[in-house]
């Protein structure tokens, strides 16, 4: 098996822009009223939105499966807990080369993937037993993936690096320093 190691990069709006956007109140507000500011995010879904809480359990920092959604953007917002690592690659019609993947550390930041952005199915808690995320997707895509396991999805493309003989490892010692409280 060929082993590829991914370093973890600090996340910033500029560094993450090929994959999506950081969910934050940045720049001038879009609307609001006195004491209430609103920043509108470009979430898009072709079926009914689905808001859920996902618990990612601690696991080895090995990426096996990546996916991209064809009919929905996808948002992930940590709900406190430890920092977690996400892995992404730019939009493409074919699965990316493993060297094209990027790992980012989320320490409270949420992200909104562009429609079609390749991403690891899992997030990887940096410490502790798990990390909880508020997760926004769409009913049709989520139902297709979970109601018919083993059946090839049509709303999502999935790629398995293990099937290609590739072990894709997140380089734990490359984690950016934790912010001081």
Contact map, one row per residue, 1 for C-alpha under 8 A:
1110000000000000000000000000000000000000000000000000000000000000000000000000000000000000000000000000000000000000000000000000000000000000000000000000000000000000000011100000000000000
1111000000000000000000000000000000000000000000000000000000000000000000000000000000000000000000000000000000000000000000000000000000000000000000000000000000000000000011100000000000000
1111100000000000000000000000000000000000000000000000000000000000000000000000000000000000000000000000000000000000000000000000000000000000000000000000000000000000000001111000000000000
0111110000000000000000000000000000000000000000000000000000000000000000000000000000000000000000000110000000000000000000000000000000000000000000000000000000000000000001111000000000000
0011111000000000000000000000000000000000000000000000000000000000000000000000000000000000000000000000000000000000000000000000000000000000000000000000000000000000000000011110000000000
0001111100000000000000000000000000000000000000000000000000000000000000000000000000000000000000000010111000000000000000000000000000000000000000000000000000000000000000011110000000000
0000111110000000000000000000000000000000000000000000000000000000000000000000000000000000000000000000011000000000000000000000000000000000000000000000000000000000000000000111011000000
0000011111000000000000000000000000000000000000000000000000000000000000000000000000001000000000000000011110000000000000000000000000000000000000000000000000000000000000000111011100000
0000001111100000000000000000000000000000000000000000000000000000000000000000000000000000000000000000011110000000000000000000000000000000000000000000000000000000000000000000011100000
0000000111110000000000000000000000000000000000000000000000000000000000000000000000000000000000000000000110000000000000000000000000000000000000000000000000000000000000000000000100000
0000000011111011000000000000000000000000000000000000000000000000000000000000000000000000000000000000000111000000000000000000000000000000000000000000000000000000000000000000000000000
0000000001111111000001000000000000000000000000000000000000000000000000000000000000000000000000000000000000000000000000000000000000000000000000000000000000000000000000000000000000000
0000000000111111100011000000000000000000000000000000000000000000000000000000000000000000000000000000000000000000000000000000000000000000000000000000000000000000000000000000000000000
0000000000011111100000000000000000000000000000000000000000000000000000000000000000000000000000000000000000000000000000000000000000000000000000000000000000000000000000000000000000000
0000000000111111110000000000000000000000000000000000000000000000000000000000000000000000000000000000000000000000000000000000000000000000000000000000000000000000000000000000000000000
0000000000111111111111000000000000000000000000000000000000000000000000000000000000000000000000000000000000000000000000000000000000000000000000000000000000000000000000000000000000000
0000000000001111111110000000000000000000000000000000000000000000000000000000000000000000000000000000000000000000000000000000000000000000000000000000000000000000000000000000000000000
0000000000000011111100000000000000000000000000000000000000000000000000000000000000000000010000000000000000000000000000000000000000000000000000000000000000000000000000000000000000000
0000000000000001111110000000000000000000000000000000000000000000000000000000000000000001111000000000000000000000110010000000000000000000000000000000000000000000000000000000000000000
0000000000000001111111000000000000000000000000000000000000000000000000000000000000000000000000000000000000000011110010000000000000000000000000000000000000000000000000000000000000000
0000000000001001101111100000000000000000000000000000000000000000000000000000000000000000000000000000000000000011110000000000000000000000000000000000000000000000000000000000000000000
0000000000011001000111110000000000000000000000000000000000000000000000000000000000000000000000000000000000001111000000000000000000000000000000000000000000000000000000000000000000000
0000000000000000000011111000000000000000100000000000000000000000000000000000100000000000000000000000000000001111000000000000000000000000000000000000000000000000000000000000000000000
0000000000000000000001111100000000000000000000000000000000000000000000000000000000000000000000000000000000001100000000000000000000000000000000000000000000000000000000000000000000000
0000000000000000000000111110100000000110000000000000000000000000000000000000000000000000000000000000000000000000000000000000000000000000000000000000000000000000000000000000000000000
0000000000000000000000011111100000000010000000000000000000000000000000000000000000000000000000000000000000000000000000000000000000000000000000000000000000000000000000000000000000000
0000000000000000000000001111100000000000000000000000000000000000000000000000000000000000000000000000000000000000000000000000000000000000000000000000000000000000000000000000000000000
0000000000000000000000000111110000000010000000000000000000000000000000000000000000000000000000000000000000000000000000000000000000000000000000000000000000000000000000000000000000000
0000000000000000000000001111111100001110000000000000000000000000000000000000000000000000000000000000000000000000000000000000000000000000000000000000000000000000000000000000000000000
0000000000000000000000000001111100001111000000000000000000000000000000000000000000000000000000000000000000000000000000000000000000000000000000000000000000000000000000000000000000000
0000000000000000000000000000111110001110000000000000000000000000000000000000000000000000000000000000000000000000000000000000000000000000000000000000000000000000000000000000000000000
0000000000000000000000000000111111011100000000000000000000000000000000000000000000000000000000000000000000000000000000000000000000000000000000000000000000000000000000000000000000000
0000000000000000000000000000001111111000000000000000000000000000000000000000000000000000000000000000000000000000000000000000000000000000000000000000000000000000000000000000000000000
0000000000000000000000000000000111111000000000000000000000000000000000000000000000000000000000000000000000000000000000000000000000000000000000000000000000000000000000000000000000000
0000000000000000000000000000000011111000000000000000000000000000000000000000000000000000000000000000000000000000000000000000000000000000000000000000000000000000000000000000000000000
0000000000000000000000000000000111111100000000000000000000000000000000000000000000000000000000000000000000000000000000000000000000000000000000000000000000000000000000000000000000000
0000000000000000000000000000111111111110000000000000000000000000000000000000000000000000000000000000000000000000000000000000000000000000000000000000000000000000000000000000000000000
0000000000000000000000001000111100011111000000000000000000000000000000000000000000000000000000000000000000000000000000000000000000000000000000000000000000000000000000000000000000000
0000000000000000000000001101111000001111100000000000000000000000000000000000000000000000000000000000000000000000000000000000000000000000000000000000000000000000000000000000000000000
0000000000000000000000000000010000000111110000000000000000000000000000000000000000000000000000000000000000000000000000000000000000000000000000000000000000000000000000000000000000000
0000000000000000000000100000000000000011111000000000000000000000000000000000000000000000000000000000000000000000000000000000000000000000000000000000000000000000000000000000000000000
0000000000000000000000000000000000000001111100000000000000000000000000000000000000000000000000000000000000000000000000000000000000000000000000000000000000000000000000000000000000000
0000000000000000000000000000000000000000111110000000000000000000000000011110000000000000000000000000000000000001000000000000000000000000000000000000000000000000000000000000000000000
0000000000000000000000000000000000000000011111000000000000000000000000011000000000000000000000000000000000000000000000000000000000000000000000000000000000000000000000000000000000000
0000000000000000000000000000000000000000001111111000000000000000000000111000000000000000000000000000000000000000000000000000000000000000110000000000000000000000000000000000000000000
0000000000000000000000000000000000000000000111110000000000000000000000110000000000000000000000000000000000000000000000000000000000000000010000000000000000000000000000000000000000000
0000000000000000000000000000000000000000000011111000000000000000000000000000000000000000000000000000000000000000000000000000000000000000011100000000000000000000000000000000000000000
0000000000000000000000000000000000000000000011111100000000000000000000000000000000000000000000000000000000000000000000000000000000000000011100000000000000000000000000000000000000000
0000000000000000000000000000000000000000000010111110000000000000000000000000000000000000000000000000000000000000000000000000000000000001111000000000000000000000000000000000000000000
0000000000000000000000000000000000000000000000011111000000000000000000000000000000000000000000000000000000000000000000000000000000000001111000000000000000000000000000000000000000000
0000000000000000000000000000000000000000000000001111100000000000000000000000000000000000000000000000000000000000000000000000000000000111110000000000000000000000000000000000000000000
0000000000000000000000000000000000000000000000000111110000000000000000000000000000000000000000000000000000000000000000000000000000000111000000000000000000000000000000000000000000000
0000000000000000000000000000000000000000000000000011111000000000000000000000000000000000000000000000000000000000000000000000000000011110000000000000000000000000000000000000000000000
0000000000000000000000000000000000000000000000000001111100000000000000000000000000000000000000000000000000000000000000000000000000011110000000000000000000000000000000000000000000000
0000000000000000000000000000000000000000000000000000111110000000000000000000000000000000000000000000000000000000000000000000000001111000000000000000000000000000000000000000000000000
0000000000000000000000000000000000000000000000000000011111000000000000000000000000000000000000000000000000000000000000000111100001111000000000000000000000000000000000000000000000000
0000000000000000000000000000000000000000000000000000001111100000000000000000000000000000000000000000000000000000000000000001100011100000000000000000000000000000000000000000000000000
0000000000000000000000000000000000000000000000000000000111110000000000000000000000000000000000000000000000000000000000000001111111100000000000000000000000000000000000000000000000000
0000000000000000000000000000000000000000000000000000000011111000000000000000000000000000000000000000000000000000000000000001100000000000000000000000000000000000000000000000000000000
0000000000000000000000000000000000000000000000000000000001111100000000000000000000000000000000000000000000000000000000000001000000000000000000000000000000000000000000000000000000000
0000000000000000000000000000000000000000000000000000000000111110000000000000000000000000000000000000000000000000000000000001000000000000000000000000000000000000000000001111000000000
0000000000000000000000000000000000000000000000000000000000011111000000000000000000000000000000000000000000000000000000000000000000000000000000000000000000000000000000111100000000000
0000000000000000000000000000000000000000000000000000000000001111110000000000000000000000000000000000000000000000000000010100000000000000000000000000000000000000100000111100000000000
0000000000000000000000000000000000000000000000000000000000000111110000000000000000000000000000000000000000000000000000010000000000000000000000000000000000000001110000110000000000000
0000000000000000000000000000000000000000000000000000000000000011111000000000000000000000000000000000000000000000000000011000000000000000000000000000000000000111110000000000000000000
0000000000000000000000000000000000000000000000000000000000000011111100000000000000000000000000000000000000000000000001111000000000000000000000000000000000000111000000000000000000000
0000000000000000000000000000000000000000000000000000000000000000111110000000000000000000000000000000000000000000000001111000000000000000000000000000000000011110000000000000000000000
0000000000000000000000000000000000000000000000000000000000000000011111000000000000000000000000000000000000000000001111100000000000000000000000000000000000011100000000000000000000000
0000000000000000000000000000000000000000000000000000000000000000001111111000000000000000000000000000000000000000001111000000000000000000000010000000000000111000000000000000000000000
0000000000000000000000000000000000000000000000000000000000000000000111110000000000000000000000000000000000000000001100000000000000000000000000000000000000111000000000000000000000000
0000000000000000000000000000000000000000000011000000000000000000000011111000000000000000000000000000000000000000001000000000000000000000000010000000000000100000000000000000000000000
0000000000000000000000000000000000000000001111000000000000000000000011111100000000000000000000000000000000000000001000000000000000000000110010000000000000000000000000000000000000000
0000000000000000000000000000000000000000001110000000000000000000000010111110000000000000000000000000000000000001111100000000000000000000100000000000000000000000000000000000000000000
0000000000000000000000000000000000000000001000000000000000000000000000011111000000000000000000000000000000000001111000000000000000000011100000000000000000000000000000000000000000000
0000000000000000000000000000000000000000001000000000000000000000000000001111100000000000000000000000000000000111100000000000000000000111100000000000000000000000000000000000000000000
0000000000000000000000000000000000000000000000000000000000000000000000000111110000000000000000000000000000000111000000000000000000001111000000000000000000000000000000000000000000000
0000000000000000000000100000000000000000000000000000000000000000000000000011111000000000000000000000000000011110000000000000000000001110000000000000000000000000000000000000000000000
0000000000000000000000000000000000000000000000000000000000000000000000000001111110000000000000000000000001111100000000000000000000111100000000000000000000000000000000000000000000000
0000000000000000000000000000000000000000000000000000000000000000000000000000111110000000000000000000000000010000000000000000000000111100000000000000000000000000000000000000000000000
0000000000000000000000000000000000000000000000000000000000000000000000000000011111000000000000000000000000010000000000000000000000110000000000000000000000000000000000000000000000000
0000000000000000000000000000000000000000000000000000000000000000000000000000011111100000000000000000000000000000000000000000000001110000000000000000000000000000000000000000000000000
0000000000000000000000000000000000000000000000000000000000000000000000000000000111110000000000000000000000100000000000000000111101100000000000000000000000000000000000000000000000000
0000000000000000000000000000000000000000000000000000000000000000000000000000000011111000000000000000000011110000000000000000111000100000000000000000000000000000000000000000000000000
0000000000000000000000000000000000000000000000000000000000000000000000000000000001111100000000000000000011100000000000000011110000100000000000000000000000000000000000000000000000000
0000000100000000000000000000000000000000000000000000000000000000000000000000000000111110000000000000001111000000000000000011110000000000000000000000000000000000000000000000000000000
0000000000000000000000000000000000000000000000000000000000000000000000000000000000011111000000000000001111000000000000110111000000000000000000000000000000000000000000000000000000000
0000000000000000000000000000000000000000000000000000000000000000000000000000000000001111100000000000111100000000000000110010000000000000000000000000000000000000000000000000000000000
0000000000000000001000000000000000000000000000000000000000000000000000000000000000000111110000000000111000000000000011110000000000000000000000000000000000000000000000000000000000000
0000000000000000001000000000000000000000000000000000000000000000000000000000000000000011111000010001110000000000000011100000000000000000000000000000000000000000000000000000000000000
0000000000000000011000000000000000000000000000000000000000000000000000000000000000000001111100010001100000000000000011000000000000000000000000000000000000000000000000000000000000000
0000000000000000001000000000000000000000000000000000000000000000000000000000000000000000111110000000000000000000001111000000000000000000000000000000000000000000000000000000000000000
0000000000000000000000000000000000000000000000000000000000000000000000000000000000000000011111110000000000000000000111000000000000000000000000000000000000000000000000000000000000000
0000000000000000000000000000000000000000000000000000000000000000000000000000000000000000001111100000000000000000000000000000000000000000000000000000000000000000000000000000000000000
0000000000000000000000000000000000000000000000000000000000000000000000000000000000000000000111110000000000000000000000000000000000000000000000000000000000000000000000000000000000000
0000000000000000000000000000000000000000000000000000000000000000000000000000000000000000000111111000000000000000000001000000000000000000000000000000000000000010000000000000000000000
0000000000000000000000000000000000000000000000000000000000000000000000000000000000000000110101111111100000000000000001000000000000000000000000000000000000000000000000000000000000000
0000000000000000000000000000000000000000000000000000000000000000000000000000000000000000000000111111100000000000000000000000000000000000000000000000000000000000000000000000000000000
0001000000000000000000000000000000000000000000000000000000000000000000000000000000000000000000011111100000000000000000000000000000000000000000000000000000000000100000010000000000000
0001010000000000000000000000000000000000000000000000000000000000000000000000000000000000000000011111100000000000000000000000000000000000000000000000000000000000000000000000000000000
0000000000000000000000000000000000000000000000000000000000000000000000000000000000000000110000011111110000000000000000000000000000000000000000000000000000000000000000000000000000000
0000010000000000000000000000000000000000000000000000000000000000000000000000000000000011110000011111111000000000000000000000000000000000000000000000000000000000000000000000000000000
0000011110000000000000000000000000000000000000000000000000000000000000000000000000000011100000000001111100000000000000000000000000000000000000000000000000000000000000000000000000000
0000011110000000000000000000000000000000000000000000000000000000000000000000000000001111000000000000111110000000000000000000000000000000000000000000000000000000000000000100000000000
0000000111100000000000000000000000000000000000000000000000000000000000000000000000001110000000000000011111000000000000000000000000000000000000000000000000000000000000000000000000000
0000000111100000000000000000000000000000000000000000000000000000000000000000000000111100000000000000001111100000000000000000000000000000000000000000000000000000000000000000001100000
0000000000100000000000000000000000000000000000000000000000000000000000000000010000111100000000000000000111111100000000000000000000000000000000000000000000000000000000000000000000000
0000000000000000000000000000000000000000000000000000000000000000000000000000010001110000000000000000000011111000000000000000000000000000000000000000000000000000000000000000000000000
0000000000000000000000000000000000000000000000000000000000000000000000000000111100100000000000000000000001111100000000000000000000000000000000000000000000000000000000000000000000000
0000000000000000000001110000000000000000000000000000000000000000000000000000110000000000000000000000000001111110000000000000000000000000000000000000000000000000000000000000000000000
0000000000000000000001110000000000000000000000000000000000000000000000000011110000000000000000000000000001011111000000000000000000000000000000000000000000000000000000000000000000000
0000000000000000000111100000000000000000000000000000000000000000000000000011100000000000000000000000000000001111100000000000000000000000000000000000000000000000000000000000000000000
0000000000000000000111100000000000000000001000000000000000000000000000001111000000000000000000000000000000000111110000000000000000000000000000000000000000000000000000000000000000000
0000000000000000001110000000000000000000000000000000000000000000000000001110000000000000000000000000000000000011111110000000000000000000000000000000000000000000000000000000000000000
0000000000000000001110000000000000000000000000000000000000000000000000001100000000000000000000000000000000000001111110000000000000000000000000000000000000000000000000000000000000000
0000000000000000000000000000000000000000000000000000000000000000000111111100000000000000001000000000000000000000111110000000000000000000000000000000000000000000000000000000000000000
0000000000000000000000000000000000000000000000000000000000000000000111001000000000000000001100000000000000000000111111000000000000000000000000000000000000000000000000000000000000000
0000000000000000001100000000000000000000000000000000000000000000000110000000000000000001111100000000000000000000111111100000000000000000000000000000000000000000000000000000000000000
0000000000000000000000000000000000000000000000000000000000000000011110000000000000000001111100110000000000000000000111110000000000000000000000000000000000000000000000000000000000000
0000000000000000000000000000000000000000000000000000000000000000011100000000000000000111100000000000000000000000000011111000000000000000000000000000000000000000000000000000000000000
0000000000000000000000000000000000000000000000000000000000000011111000000000000000000111000000000000000000000000000001111110000000000000000000000000000000000000000000000000000000000
0000000000000000000000000000000000000000000000000000000000000000111000000000000000000000000000000000000000000000000000111110000000000000000000000000000000000000000000000000000000000
0000000000000000000000000000000000000000000000000000000100000010000000000000000000000100000000000000000000000000000000011111000000000000000000000000000000000000000000000000000000000
0000000000000000000000000000000000000000000000000000000100000000000000000000000000011110000000000000000000000000000000011111100000000000000000000000000000000000000000000000000000000
0000000000000000000000000000000000000000000000000000000111111000000000000000000000011100000000000000000000000000000000000111110000100000000000000000000000000000000000000000000000000
0000000000000000000000000000000000000000000000000000000111100000000000000000000001111000000000000000000000000000000000000011111111100000000000000000000000000000000000000000000000000
0000000000000000000000000000000000000000000000000000000001000000000000000000000001111000000000000000000000000000000000000001111100000000000000000000000000000000000000000000000000000
0000000000000000000000000000000000000000000000000000000001000000000000000000000001100000000000000000000000000000000000000000111111000000000000000000000000000000000000000000000000000
0000000000000000000000000000000000000000000000000000000001000000000000000000000001000000000000000000000000000000000000000000111111100000000000000000000000000000000000000000000000000
0000000000000000000000000000000000000000000000000000000011000000000000000000000000000000000000000000000000000000000000000000101111100000000000000000000000000000000000000000000000000
0000000000000000000000000000000000000000000000000000001111000000000000000000000011000000000000000000000000000000000000000000101111110000000000000000000000000000000000000000000000000
0000000000000000000000000000000000000000000000000000001111000000000000000000011111110000000000000000000000000000000000000001100111111000000000000000000000000000000000000000000000000
0000000000000000000000000000000000000000000000000000111100000000000000000000011110000000000000000000000000000000000000000000000001111100000000000000000000000000000000000000000000000
0000000000000000000000000000000000000000000000000000111100000000000000000001111000000000000000000000000000000000000000000000000000111110000000000000000000000000000000000000000000000
0000000000000000000000000000000000000000000000000011110000000000000000000011111000000000000000000000000000000000000000000000000000011111000000000000000000000000000000000000000000000
0000000000000000000000000000000000000000000000000011110000000000000000000111100000000000000000000000000000000000000000000000000000001111100000000000000000000000000000000000000000000
0000000000000000000000000000000000000000000000001111000000000000000000000111000000000000000000000000000000000000000000000000000000000111110000000000000000000000000000000000000000000
0000000000000000000000000000000000000000000010001110000000000000000000011110000000000000000000000000000000000000000000000000000000000011111011000000000000000000000000000000000000000
0000000000000000000000000000000000000000000011111110000000000000000000010000000000000000000000000000000000000000000000000000000000000001111111000000000000000000000000000000000000000
0000000000000000000000000000000000000000000000111100000000000000000000000000000000000000000000000000000000000000000000000000000000000000111111100000000000000000000000000000000000000
0000000000000000000000000000000000000000000000110000000000000000000000000000000000000000000000000000000000000000000000000000000000000000011111110000000000000000000000000000000000000
0000000000000000000000000000000000000000000000000000000000000000000010110000000000000000000000000000000000000000000000000000000000000000111111111000000000110000000000000000000000000
0000000000000000000000000000000000000000000000000000000000000000000000000000000000000000000000000000000000000000000000000000000000000000111111111100000000000000000000000000000000000
0000000000000000000000000000000000000000000000000000000000000000000000000000000000000000000000000000000000000000000000000000000000000000001111111111000000000000000000000000000000000
0000000000000000000000000000000000000000000000000000000000000000000000000000000000000000000000000000000000000000000000000000000000000000000111111111000010100000000000000000000000000
0000000000000000000000000000000000000000000000000000000000000000000000000000000000000000000000000000000000000000000000000000000000000000000011111111100010000000000000000000000000000
0000000000000000000000000000000000000000000000000000000000000000000000000000000000000000000000000000000000000000000000000000000000000000000001111111100000000000000000000000000000000
0000000000000000000000000000000000000000000000000000000000000000000000000000000000000000000000000000000000000000000000000000000000000000000000111111100000000000000000000000000000000
0000000000000000000000000000000000000000000000000000000000000000000000000000000000000000000000000000000000000000000000000000000000000000000000111111111000000000000000000000000000000
0000000000000000000000000000000000000000000000000000000000000000000000000000000000000000000000000000000000000000000000000000000000000000000000001111111000000000000000000000000000000
0000000000000000000000000000000000000000000000000000000000000000000000000000000000000000000000000000000000000000000000000000000000000000000000000001111100000000000000000000000000000
0000000000000000000000000000000000000000000000000000000000000000000000000000000000000000000000000000000000000000000000000000000000000000000000000001111110000000000000000000000000000
0000000000000000000000000000000000000000000000000000000000000000000000000000000000000000000000000000000000000000000000000000000000000000000000000000011111000000000000000000000000000
0000000000000000000000000000000000000000000000000000000000000000000000000000000000000000000000000000000000000000000000000000000000000000000000011000001111111000000000000000000000000
0000000000000000000000000000000000000000000000000000000000000000000000000000000000000000000000000000000000000000000000000000000000000000000000000000000111111000000000000000000000000
0000000000000000000000000000000000000000000000000000000000000000000011100000000000000000000000000000000000000000000000000000000000000000000010010000000011111000000000000000000000000
0000000000000000000000000000000000000000000000000000000000000000001111000000000000000000000000000000000000000000000000000000000000000000000010000000000011111100000000000000000000000
0000000000000000000000000000000000000000000000000000000000000000001111000000000000000000000000000000000000000000000000000000000000000000000000000000000011111110000000000000000000000
0000000000000000000000000000000000000000000000000000000000000000111100000000000000000000000000000000000000000000000000000000000000000000000000000000000000011111000000000000000000000
0000000000000000000000000000000000000000000000000000000000000000111000000000000000000000000000100000000000000000000000000000000000000000000000000000000000001111100000000000000000000
0000000000000000000000000000000000000000000000000000000000000001110000000000000000000000000000000000000000000000000000000000000000000000000000000000000000000111111100000000000000000
0000000000000000000000000000000000000000000000000000000000000011100000000000000000000000000000000100000000000000000000000000000000000000000000000000000000000011111111110000000000000
0000000000000000000000000000000000000000000000000000000000000001100000000000000000000000000000000000000000000000000000000000000000000000000000000000000000000001111111100000000000000
0000000000000000000000000000000000000000000000000000000000000000000000000000000000000000000000000000000000000000000000000000000000000000000000000000000000000001111111000000000000000
0000000000000000000000000000000000000000000000000000000000000000000000000000000000000000000000000000000000000000000000000000000000000000000000000000000000000001111111000000000000000
1100000000000000000000000000000000000000000000000000000000000000000000000000000000000000000000000000000000000000000000000000000000000000000000000000000000000000111111100000000000000
1111000000000000000000000000000000000000000000000000000000000000000000000000000000000000000000000000000000000000000000000000000000000000000000000000000000000000111111110000000000000
1111000000000000000000000000000000000000000000000000000000000111000000000000000000000000000000000000000000000000000000000000000000000000000000000000000000000000110011111000000000000
0011110000000000000000000000000000000000000000000000000000000111000000000000000000000000000000000100000000000000000000000000000000000000000000000000000000000000100001111100000000000
0011110000000000000000000000000000000000000000000000000000001110000000000000000000000000000000000000000000000000000000000000000000000000000000000000000000000000000000111110000000000
0000111100000000000000000000000000000000000000000000000000001110000000000000000000000000000000000000001000000000000000000000000000000000000000000000000000000000000000011111000000000
0000111100000000000000000000000000000000000000000000000000001000000000000000000000000000000000000000000000000000000000000000000000000000000000000000000000000000000000001111111000000
0000001100000000000000000000000000000000000000000000000000001000000000000000000000000000000000000000000000000000000000000000000000000000000000000000000000000000000000000111111000000
0000000000000000000000000000000000000000000000000000000000000000000000000000000000000000000000000000000000000000000000000000000000000000000000000000000000000000000000000011111000000
0000001110000000000000000000000000000000000000000000000000000000000000000000000000000000000000000000000000000000000000000000000000000000000000000000000000000000000000000011111100000
0000001110000000000000000000000000000000000000000000000000000000000000000000000000000000000000000000000010000000000000000000000000000000000000000000000000000000000000000011111110000
0000000111000000000000000000000000000000000000000000000000000000000000000000000000000000000000000000000010000000000000000000000000000000000000000000000000000000000000000000011111000
0000000000000000000000000000000000000000000000000000000000000000000000000000000000000000000000000000000000000000000000000000000000000000000000000000000000000000000000000000001111100
0000000000000000000000000000000000000000000000000000000000000000000000000000000000000000000000000000000000000000000000000000000000000000000000000000000000000000000000000000000111110
0000000000000000000000000000000000000000000000000000000000000000000000000000000000000000000000000000000000000000000000000000000000000000000000000000000000000000000000000000000011111
0000000000000000000000000000000000000000000000000000000000000000000000000000000000000000000000000000000000000000000000000000000000000000000000000000000000000000000000000000000001111
0000000000000000000000000000000000000000000000000000000000000000000000000000000000000000000000000000000000000000000000000000000000000000000000000000000000000000000000000000000000111
